[in-house]
Amino acid sequence: MPDNKIHNIWLHRFAVLVSLSTFILIFIGGLVTSTGSGLAVPDWPNTFGHFMFSFPLSQMVGGILYEHGHRMIASIVGFLTVILAIWLWLKEDMKWLRWFGMIALLSVITQGALGGLTVLMQLPTIVSVLHGCLAQGFFMMTIVIAVATSRQWHEKTAIKFEGNSRPIFQAALYTTIMVYVQLILGATMRHSGAGLAIPDFPLAFGKIIPEITTQAIAIHFLHRIGAVLVSIFILYTVIKIITNFRNEPKLTIPAYTLTGALILQITLAAITIWTQKAVLPTTAHVATGAFILGNSLYLTLKIYFLLKPVIAKETNYISEPLTTI
């Protein structure tokens, strides 16, 4: 196998490692919020005056374990991103991807700074929400890099499709955008303390539409409306894919996975309410939301590179030169 192909394989595998590490980081971040451990370590960037990696393991108990562990994993993800960005800049042929790696690096640095500000400013809602939203955004960037460095992305072959592929691609794209908006609403609800503003489920104060008497109720109900819209978007996209590509596992498998994740997410939302925000289901709800976002984005990219010759002819905002710049 030529050296450049071996290089591409290892670059792709490393990009996947960064993406998986970021997902773990999001899960741990959700655990910090679910356990109320955000201020368990009151200083930053040190930990009780210690350099982060010199803090005694014997003192990592309770909330300190969650918060300090979150910081350590975040540092590892940051370090991996530095390597990935340099690797892309030095070895990647696609100019847009080299710059995208640098944007990802800038994002993870900004994310670390926002994490520090949340501690130093005593968890202000706006900074905490930005911290959570940028985490999801960075996760999406790592997925784009992982897919763009894959062998399939560079293949010239594409599945045959005689119909109009533009609505299918748009459905997946808009679903991804809608999921991200929903995660913004979820982060706002979580960090503003509105998670139990409506204490029952599936009804809201025994009604379909509750009386909006406080800001917390409004935020919580908006999140529920967003969940309904996301469900509609996902189911519409999945139906379009299964209808048009029934025998194409490269698309149907992520579509079915997205459906399963949606069912799990709704179940976790219900359990979170019924258990008064028990740590495990609440954290799993955050992680599953990130998984749905990543899966939806992956499906969108998958549709693009399998149908890109068709899409390139049908739309002006995605074009073939993207892979050759």
N, C-alpha and C positions, 0 to 999 in steps of 0.2 A: 504494500500500500504506500503511495507517495507520501512524503513528509507533510505536505500541506493538508492532506486528508486526515492524517494522524493528529496533527495540530488542531484541526477543526473539531474533531471528536472530543479531544480533551478540553477545548475551550467550551464546547457545548455542555459537557458534563460538569465543568466548574460553574457555569452559569446556572445550571439546574441546582447545584449545591447551594448557591447563593439564594436562589428562589425558595428552596425548602427551608433554609435557615431563617429566612425572613418570615415564612409562615409560622415557624416555631416561635419566633420573637413576638409575633402578633398574638399568639396564644398566651404566652407568658405575660404580655402586656395586659391582656384581658383578665388574667388571673390577678394581677396587681390591682386593677380597678375593682374586680369582684370581691376581693378580700379587704378592700379599703386600706391597702398598704402603700399608697402613693407617697406618703410622708413618713414612712417607717425609717427611712434614712434621710435626716433633715438637711444634710449638706450635699454639695455637688461642685466639682466633679469627684471630690474625695468621698470616702465613706467613713463617717465618724473620725475624720482627720487622717485616715489611712489612704494610701494609694489604692485604687480600686482592686487590683489583683494581689495586693498584699494584705487585704483584710482577712483576719483569722476565720477559717472555715467553721471553727467551733462556735463562733458568735452569729453564724447565719441561721437564725431560728425565727419562727413566726413571720411577721410581716417583713423583717429584714431579709429573710431568705428570698421572698418573692421580689422585693424591690431591688436588692443588690444583685440577685440572679438575673433580673431583667437588664440591669446595666451591663453586666458582664457579657451576656449574650448579644446585646446591642453593640458592644465594642467589637465582638468577634465578627458580627455581620458587617460592621463598618470596615474592618480590616480586610475582609473578603472582597468587599466592594472596591476598595482601593486596588487590590490585585486585579480584579476583573476589568476595571476601567483602564488600567495601564496595559493589560494584555490586549484589550480591544484596540487601544490607541496605537500600539506598536505592530500588531499582527493582522488586524481585521482589514479586509479590502473595501468593505462598504463604508463610505465616508459618513453617511447618516448614522450608522451604528456606532462608529467611533465617538462621534459627538454625543450620541444618546447615552453611551457609557459614562461620559463626563457629567452629563445632566443627572444621571442616577447617583453618581458620587456626590455631587453638590446637594442632592436631595437627602442623602443619608446623613451628610454633615449637618444640614439644616434640621433634620429630624432629631439628631443628638442634641443640638442647641435648644430646640423646643422642649425636649425632655428635661434638660437642666432648668429651663425657665419655669416649667410646671412645679418643680420642687422649690426653687428659690422664691417664687411668687405665691407659694402656698396653694397650688392647684386652681388657678383662675380658670373659669369655664372656657373662655374663648381660646386660651393657649392649649388647654387640654384637648379641646375638640380639634384644633389645628394639628396637634401632635398625632391624634388618632387618624385623622383624614390623610395626612401625609404618609403615615405608615402604610395605609392601603394603596395610596398612589405609588409609593416606592415598590410595593409588592407587585403591582401591575408592570412597572418598568422592568423588574427582574424577569417576569414571564415573557415580556416582549423580547428581551435579550436572549433568553433561553430558546425561544422558538426561532428567532432570526439566525441563531448560530447552529441550528439543527440541520441535519442532512436533507430532510424533506423540503426545507425552505429553499434550498438551492437546486432542487431537482427541477428539470424542465417539463417533466410529465405532469399531467393534470387529469382529473376525472372528467369523463365526457358528460356533458349536460346540454340538452337542446333547448331547454326552457329559458325563462328570464331569471337570471341568478341575482339580479340587483335587489329585489325585495327580501331574499333570504339573507344576503349579507347585511342589509340595513336592519333587518329584524334582530340579528345577533348583535350588531353594533349598538343599536338603541337599547337592547336589553342590558348590555354591559354598562352603558351610561346610567340607566335607571337603577341598576344595582348599586352603583357607586353613590348616587344621590341618596338612596335608601340608607347606605352605611353612614353617610354624613348625618342624616336624621337620627340614626341610632346612636352615633357618638354624641350628638347634642343632647339626646335624651339621657344617656348614661351619665355624662359629666355634669349635667344640670340637676341631677337627682330626681328625674321624672320617671324613672323606671317602674315605679309602682303608683304613679299618679292615678292610673285607672287600675283598680285592684282585682278586677275579674276578667275572665276570658272564656269564651269568645265574645261575649257581650261586654258592654262598657257601662258600668253602673246599672246593669240590667236592661240596657237599651242598645239599639244598633248604633245610634248616633247620640252621644252623651251631651249634656249641657257643658259648654266650655266656660267654666267659671274661673279658672286660673291659667297662668302661662304653662305650668307643668302639664296640665291636662291637655292643652292645645298641642304641645310638643309630642306628648305620648300618642295622642290620637292621630296626628300627622304621620307618625311612624307606622301606625297600623294601616292607615290609608296607603302609605307607600308599600307596605307588605302586599296588599291586595293588587296594586298596580304591577309590582315586580312579578307576582305570581302569574298575572295575565300575560305579561311580556314573555316570561320564560316558557309558559305553556304554548303560546303562539309560535315562538321560535322553534321549539321542539317538534310541534306538529308539522311545521313547514319542512323541517329537515327529514323527519321520518316519512312524510308523504313523498318527497322528491328523491330521497337517497336511502330508501329502505334497505338496499343491499350494499351500502357503503359504510363499513364499520368505523372507518376513520372519522366519520361525522356522527354516526348513530350512537357509538359508545359514549363520547362526551355529552351527547344530548340526553341519553338515558341517565348518565351520572348527574347531570344538572337537575333533572327531575327528582332523582332520589335525594339529592342535597336539599332541594326546596322542601320536600316532605319532612325531612329531618329538621330543617330550620323552623318550620311552623310548629312541629312537635316540641322543640326546645323552647320556643317562645311561650307556648302554653305552660310547660313545666316551670319555666322561670317565674311566671306570674303565680301559678298555683303553689309554688314552694316559697314564695316571698323572696325571690332572687337568691336561691341557694347557690353556693359558689360554683359547683360543677356544671349544672345546666346553663347558668349565666355565662360562664367562660366558654363553654362549648358553643353557645349561641353566637358569641363574637367570632370564634374561630370558623364556624360553619359559614358565617356571612362572608368572611374573607375567602373561604374555599369557593363559594358560589361566584364571587367576583372573579377570582382567578380562572375558574372553569369556564365562565361565560366569555372572558377575554380570550382564553385559549381556543374556544370554539370559533370565535370571530376570526382569529388569525388563521385557524385551520381552514375555514371556508375561503379565506382570501387566497392562501397559497395553493389550494386545490382547484379553485375556480378563477384564479387571477387572469388568465387569458380572456375569459368571458367578461369578468368584471371590468377589466381595463377598457374594453370596448363600450361598455354600457354606462360608465360614470367618469366624471372628470376629476374627482377628488382622490382616487387611488389609481396609480399608473404603474406600468411595467418597469420604468427606469428606477423605481425604488430599490430594487435588488442589485442594481449595477452601478449606482453612484459611487 
